[in-house]
Amino acid sequence: NDHSLAGVVGVINVDMFGYDSNDDRCFELHVGTLAASDKVGQCFVDSIQAYNINLKHDYLTSTATNLSDHSSFWGKQVGAVEVLENFFQDNIASGCTGIDRNPYYHTTSDTFDRIRLPFAFDVARAAVAATISLANLKYNEYYIPLVKN
């Protein structure tokens, strides 16, 4: 409340995204219903496609969770998304199958060896690519760099 959000283009909250016990490389993108959040979410998805990152996702709007740091930005009308492991049963046709929730969440057994590193790396890579694109906003459209791996 005590800081200006005028220069904030969008928020990507990367939280609990490394667990993937069934190796389906699927995560949830909690976008919500703000148009500004949809812009951030679409930029994230476009970054996955632009860099041909092997990931699947559920794109959640009306069923998006508000139980993380991103939701405070929604309250201020700032576009924000939450990147989360396959935590909820979403039943989106082209998305995640079932639930792949970390059973060790908030326990002493939630250790580094539970993270599926190649999956976590790719989610982080997509988040960085989307952040770079959002930072290059021009004329209310985002920019996907032409250089691909």
Contacts in CASP RR format, 6 or more apart in sequence:
PFRMAT RR
TARGET T0000
AUTHOR 0000-0000-0000
METHOD contacts of the structure
MODEL  1
NDHSLAGVVGVINVDMFGYDSNDDRCFELHVGTLAASDKVGQCFVDSIQA
YNINLKHDYLTSTATNLSDHSSFWGKQVGAVEVLENFFQDNIASGCTGID
RNPYYHTTSDTFDRIRLPFAFDVARAAVAATISLANLKYNEYYIPLVKN
5 73 0 8 1.000
5 76 0 8 1.000
5 78 0 8 1.000
8 73 0 8 1.000
8 78 0 8 1.000
9 134 0 8 1.000
9 135 0 8 1.000
9 137 0 8 1.000
10 36 0 8 1.000
10 39 0 8 1.000
10 40 0 8 1.000
10 73 0 8 1.000
10 78 0 8 1.000
10 79 0 8 1.000
10 80 0 8 1.000
10 134 0 8 1.000
11 40 0 8 1.000
11 70 0 8 1.000
11 73 0 8 1.000
11 78 0 8 1.000
11 79 0 8 1.000
11 80 0 8 1.000
11 81 0 8 1.000
12 40 0 8 1.000
12 44 0 8 1.000
12 80 0 8 1.000
12 81 0 8 1.000
12 83 0 8 1.000
12 127 0 8 1.000
12 130 0 8 1.000
12 131 0 8 1.000
12 134 0 8 1.000
13 68 0 8 1.000
13 69 0 8 1.000
13 70 0 8 1.000
13 80 0 8 1.000
13 81 0 8 1.000
13 82 0 8 1.000
13 83 0 8 1.000
14 83 0 8 1.000
14 123 0 8 1.000
14 124 0 8 1.000
14 127 0 8 1.000
15 68 0 8 1.000
15 69 0 8 1.000
15 82 0 8 1.000
15 83 0 8 1.000
15 84 0 8 1.000
16 84 0 8 1.000
16 85 0 8 1.000
16 87 0 8 1.000
16 102 0 8 1.000
16 105 0 8 1.000
17 27 0 8 1.000
17 83 0 8 1.000
17 84 0 8 1.000
17 85 0 8 1.000
17 120 0 8 1.000
17 123 0 8 1.000
17 124 0 8 1.000
18 85 0 8 1.000
18 115 0 8 1.000
18 116 0 8 1.000
18 119 0 8 1.000
18 120 0 8 1.000
18 123 0 8 1.000
19 85 0 8 1.000
19 100 0 8 1.000
19 101 0 8 1.000
19 102 0 8 1.000
19 104 0 8 1.000
19 114 0 8 1.000
19 115 0 8 1.000
19 116 0 8 1.000
20 26 0 8 1.000
20 85 0 8 1.000
20 86 0 8 1.000
20 100 0 8 1.000
20 116 0 8 1.000
20 119 0 8 1.000
21 100 0 8 1.000
21 116 0 8 1.000
22 100 0 8 1.000
23 116 0 8 1.000
23 119 0 8 1.000
24 56 0 8 1.000
24 86 0 8 1.000
24 96 0 8 1.000
24 97 0 8 1.000
24 100 0 8 1.000
25 54 0 8 1.000
25 55 0 8 1.000
25 56 0 8 1.000
25 119 0 8 1.000
25 122 0 8 1.000
26 55 0 8 1.000
26 56 0 8 1.000
26 57 0 8 1.000
26 58 0 8 1.000
26 86 0 8 1.000
26 95 0 8 1.000
26 96 0 8 1.000
26 97 0 8 1.000
26 100 0 8 1.000
27 55 0 8 1.000
27 56 0 8 1.000
27 57 0 8 1.000
27 58 0 8 1.000
27 83 0 8 1.000
27 84 0 8 1.000
27 85 0 8 1.000
27 86 0 8 1.000
27 96 0 8 1.000
27 123 0 8 1.000
28 57 0 8 1.000
28 58 0 8 1.000
28 60 0 8 1.000
28 82 0 8 1.000
28 83 0 8 1.000
28 84 0 8 1.000
28 85 0 8 1.000
28 86 0 8 1.000
28 87 0 8 1.000
28 88 0 8 1.000
28 90 0 8 1.000
28 96 0 8 1.000
29 41 0 8 1.000
29 44 0 8 1.000
29 45 0 8 1.000
29 57 0 8 1.000
29 58 0 8 1.000
29 59 0 8 1.000
29 60 0 8 1.000
29 81 0 8 1.000
29 82 0 8 1.000
29 83 0 8 1.000
29 84 0 8 1.000
30 60 0 8 1.000
30 64 0 8 1.000
30 65 0 8 1.000
30 68 0 8 1.000
30 70 0 8 1.000
30 81 0 8 1.000
30 82 0 8 1.000
30 83 0 8 1.000
30 84 0 8 1.000
31 37 0 8 1.000
31 38 0 8 1.000
31 40 0 8 1.000
31 41 0 8 1.000
31 59 0 8 1.000
31 60 0 8 1.000
31 61 0 8 1.000
31 64 0 8 1.000
31 81 0 8 1.000
32 38 0 8 1.000
32 60 0 8 1.000
32 61 0 8 1.000
32 62 0 8 1.000
32 64 0 8 1.000
32 74 0 8 1.000
32 81 0 8 1.000
33 61 0 8 1.000
33 62 0 8 1.000
33 64 0 8 1.000
34 74 0 8 1.000
34 77 0 8 1.000
34 79 0 8 1.000
34 80 0 8 1.000
36 77 0 8 1.000
36 78 0 8 1.000
36 79 0 8 1.000
37 74 0 8 1.000
37 79 0 8 1.000
37 80 0 8 1.000
37 81 0 8 1.000
38 61 0 8 1.000
39 79 0 8 1.000
39 142 0 8 1.000
40 79 0 8 1.000
40 80 0 8 1.000
40 81 0 8 1.000
40 130 0 8 1.000
40 134 0 8 1.000
41 59 0 8 1.000
41 81 0 8 1.000
41 130 0 8 1.000
43 130 0 8 1.000
43 133 0 8 1.000
43 134 0 8 1.000
43 142 0 8 1.000
44 81 0 8 1.000
44 83 0 8 1.000
44 126 0 8 1.000
44 127 0 8 1.000
44 130 0 8 1.000
45 57 0 8 1.000
45 59 0 8 1.000
46 130 0 8 1.000
46 133 0 8 1.000
46 142 0 8 1.000
46 144 0 8 1.000
47 53 0 8 1.000
47 126 0 8 1.000
47 129 0 8 1.000
47 130 0 8 1.000
47 133 0 8 1.000
47 144 0 8 1.000
48 55 0 8 1.000
48 57 0 8 1.000
48 126 0 8 1.000
48 129 0 8 1.000
50 129 0 8 1.000
50 144 0 8 1.000
50 145 0 8 1.000
50 148 0 8 1.000
51 125 0 8 1.000
51 126 0 8 1.000
51 129 0 8 1.000
51 148 0 8 1.000
51 149 0 8 1.000
52 148 0 8 1.000
52 149 0 8 1.000
53 122 0 8 1.000
53 125 0 8 1.000
53 126 0 8 1.000
54 122 0 8 1.000
55 119 0 8 1.000
55 122 0 8 1.000
55 123 0 8 1.000
55 126 0 8 1.000
56 94 0 8 1.000
56 95 0 8 1.000
56 96 0 8 1.000
57 95 0 8 1.000
57 96 0 8 1.000
58 86 0 8 1.000
58 90 0 8 1.000
58 92 0 8 1.000
58 95 0 8 1.000
58 96 0 8 1.000
59 92 0 8 1.000
60 88 0 8 1.000
60 90 0 8 1.000
60 92 0 8 1.000
63 88 0 8 1.000
63 90 0 8 1.000
64 82 0 8 1.000
65 71 0 8 1.000
65 82 0 8 1.000
65 84 0 8 1.000
65 87 0 8 1.000
65 88 0 8 1.000
66 74 0 8 1.000
68 82 0 8 1.000
68 84 0 8 1.000
69 82 0 8 1.000
70 80 0 8 1.000
70 81 0 8 1.000
70 82 0 8 1.000
71 80 0 8 1.000
71 82 0 8 1.000
73 79 0 8 1.000
73 80 0 8 1.000
74 80 0 8 1.000
83 123 0 8 1.000
83 127 0 8 1.000
85 100 0 8 1.000
85 101 0 8 1.000
85 102 0 8 1.000
86 96 0 8 1.000
86 98 0 8 1.000
86 99 0 8 1.000
86 100 0 8 1.000
86 101 0 8 1.000
87 99 0 8 1.000
87 101 0 8 1.000
88 99 0 8 1.000
89 98 0 8 1.000
89 99 0 8 1.000
90 96 0 8 1.000
102 110 0 8 1.000
102 114 0 8 1.000
104 110 0 8 1.000
104 111 0 8 1.000
104 114 0 8 1.000
129 144 0 8 1.000
129 145 0 8 1.000
132 145 0 8 1.000
133 142 0 8 1.000
133 143 0 8 1.000
133 144 0 8 1.000
133 145 0 8 1.000
134 142 0 8 1.000
136 142 0 8 1.000
136 143 0 8 1.000
137 143 0 8 1.000
END
